[in-house]
């Protein structure tokens, strides 16, 4: 593989921003999306719910459990940190059917975010979204450095045990680019202006206020308490 090929989970810490400020980084007033209009005829990847802001949904049919909405951008290093702190717990909730979890893959950090979001949708069709999601953040490239290409994403898919030719074609042909637009438009409608933004039962979890106050985003115990209410 080329030098741009993912190198494995050992690179997690190195690829995250060292000494990351605990406050979630706001993208500010400029919330740039690929399109501000919903395309109702867009092809949708598996597990996507239009009613859930075109998010990729796990356990959508389960009632009486917490609902976690995660708005993220694959190029966002703070999103990678959120995944590092809470990703394992979120996967457990999904596997044990203890929460409905909706992933909203935004694309306002640039074209490489859109490419990654499209590839994530392709991985959902292979029932490997969670593996792809984890692998991308474990190998997070620098923002808009030209690393995130179709070749890179296909190699990352192999790292996440996705080997089907269908996945490669989906990535190359941008099969879900209109769906990516719809997620962005949904985020705009909901005034999502920072990543990650996480809601539990419709209420945003608490953000940190200082280097010693991690809020509910980067304190694993606090996040568990926010989800479970105890």
N, C-alpha and C positions, 0 to 999 in steps of 0.2 A: 504493500500500500504506500501511497504517497505520504509526504510529511504532514499533510493535512488530515490524514486519517486519524480517527479517535484513538487514544492511547490507553483507555481503560480507567476504571474507577480510582486508581491511585492518584490521578491528577486532580481530584476534586478540590482539595484545599488550595493547590497551586493556582487553579484556574479561577477560583473565587477571589474577590477583591479582599486583600489582607487589611485588617483593621477597618472593616466596613462600618460606616456609621449605622447605628441601629434604627434610625428613623427611615421609614420607607421613602425612597426618592421620588419626589413629585415630578411629573413631566411638565408641569407648569401650564401656562395659558394656551400654549400651542399644542392642541390635541389633533395631530395630523392622522387622518385615516385614508385608506385607499379610495373609499367612496362613502358619501354620507347618505346613500340611499340603499334600502333593502332590495335585493333581487329575489322575488318570491319564486322564481323558476330555477334558482341555483341548485346544482347537484349537492346533496348532503351526504357526508360520511356516516358510517354506522354509528348508532348510539347518540346521534345529535337530536336535540329537542328545540324546535322553533320557539316553543312557549318558554323555554329556559334560556332565552337570549342566544339561541343557536349554539349553546354549549355542548360539550361532549359529556354525557350523563352516565353516571354509575348508580345503580340501585334506584332508578327512577320510579319503579312501581311499588316501592316499599313505603308504607305509611307509618306515622308515629315516630319517626327518627329525625335527628337534626339534619338540616339542609345546609350544606357548605358550598358557597359559590366562590371560586377562585379566579380572579381576573389577573392575567399575567402576560408578559411578553417574553418570548424565549431568549431574547438578547439581554434581558434585564438581570444584572448581577445580584440585585437584591432579591429577585424572584428565586435565583439559584440558592441564595442563603435560606430563604423560607423553605424551599424544598429540602435542603440539607437538614434543617432543624426539625421539620414536621412531616416530611414526605413519608417516612416509614410508618408513622402513626396513621396518616391519612390512608395509606394502602391497607393497613389492618382494618380500619373502619369499613373500607370497601369490601374487602374479602370476607369479613365477618357480618356484613350486611347491617352495620350499626349506624350508617349515615347514608344519605343521598349526597353525592358529590358531583359538582358541575364545574368542568374546566372550560374557561373562556380564553382562547388564545388570541390575544391582541397583536397588532402589527404596526404600532405607531413609531417604533424606533428605526424603521427603514425597511428597504426591500428584503434584507436577509431575514428579518422577523417574519415577513409574509411567506418567504420560502419555507422557513421552519414550521410555521403554522400549517401550511399546506401539507408538508411531509408528516406532521403529527396526525392530520386528518387521514392521510393514507395509512398510517400505522394503526389507526382505529379500525379501519376495514380489515386489518389482519389480527384484530383482537390483541394488539401489542402496544396500545397507546401508553400505558403506564411505564412499560419498559423503555420505550422511546423517550418519553418525558424525562425519566430519570437519567438516561444515558446522555441526553443533550446537556442537561445542567451539570453533569459530572465532567463534561468535556467542553465547558463554555468557552467559545472563542471571544476575542476582543470584539467590541461592537463595530459592525460594519467594516470589518477588516478584509473582506473579500474571501473569507474562509468558508462561509456557509453557501455552498453551491449544491447543485443536484448530486454531483459525485460525492461530496462530503456527506450529504444526508443519506444517500444510499448506503455508504460505508457505515454510517452510524446505525442505520437499520440492521445491518448484519451484526453489529455489536449488540443490538437488542434482540437478536435471534429472529430477524425478519429477512427471509431469503427469497421470497417469491418474486418472479419477474413482474407480476402485477404491481407490486409496491414500487419498483423502480420506474415503471412507466407512469404510474400515478404521480410520482415526484417530478419526473422530467416534464410531463405534459401539464403540470399545474392543474390537475383535475378539479381541485376544490378552491380555486382562486376566488370565485364568486362567493363561496361560503366564507372565506377569510374576510371578504368585504362586509358580509352580513354581520359577522361577529364584531368587526370594528364599528359598524353603524349602530349596533345594539349598545356597545360600550359608550358611544357618543350620546345616545339617547338617555342613558343612565348616568351621565356626567362622571364616568370613570376617568380620572385624570392622574392617577398614579398607579404604579405597579410594585409589588402585588397589592391588590385590594381584595380583601376577603370578607365575606358576609356569612354569618351563621343565623339561619332563620330570618334573613332579610336585614339583619343589623350588622354594621361593620364592626369587626373586632378592634380592640383598643390599640392605638399606635404608641410607641415609646416616646418619651420626652427628653431623654438624655442618655449618656453612655452607660448609666447604671440602671436605667429604666428601660427594659426591653419590650415593654408592652405585652400584647398577646400574639404578636407576630413572631418574635424570636426567642421567647421564653417557652420552652416545650411544655412545662407544667402548666403555665398560664393558658396556653392554647388548649390543652386537654380540658382544663376547667371550663373554658369558654364553650367548648363543644358539649361537654357532658353536664355542665351546670352544677358541678360539685367539686 
